[in-house]
Amino acid sequence: MNNLINIKPKPMSKIIKEDLIIESSAIEYATYYHRSKMLFIFFSNANAYEYYNVERFVWEGLRASPSAGGFINGVLKNLNLDYKRVSL
């Protein structure tokens, strides 16, 4: 028992990336990178985009939205974020 007292706790892990599989006719999946605040979205038509300086609350809004496509068209596009199309 005494050996357990001398064990130093490890720091808690941090989430650095989250993936979201989306049931949508337009969107396959999205990935959010917490450290860089980059959002990657892969669409069903094989287009992919990276959005930059995306705050965590935007990611959480996408995750909670009943319509990912509606969220992207109604919220994400209106934030005027820097983005680029990515070739895969």
Secondary structure, DSSP 8 states (H G I E B T S, - for coil): -HHHHT----------EEEEE---SSEEEEEEETTTTEEEEEETTS-EEEE-S--HHHHHHHHH-S-HHHHHHHTGGGGT--EEEE--
